[in-house]
Amino acid sequence: MRNHAAFIWSVAGLLWGGLQAIRVRRVILPLVVLRRLDCVLDPTKTAVLARCQAIKGKVENIDPVLEQTAGSQFFNTR
């Protein structure tokens, strides 16, 4: 396990170069959160996109409809 972690950090060092470690954390954490949200929304994304296209222009506030389709208070239409 340590070899994997060392390898990952060495690749990160190559990618980020001389960027300070604190700055790397400020960039990586938001990207990890966004990726996690994307993974959570993945199972309902197709249904949400289809529903969005079906009601676009017909319903003034589509957010409640898409929230119901997604089964949560947030959804992804992109």
Protein Blocks (a to p, Z undefined) as FASTA:
>chain_A
ZZmmmmmmmmmmmmnmmacfklmmmmmmmmmmmmmmmmmmmmmmmmmmmmmmmmgokamb
lmlmmmmmnopabdcfZZ
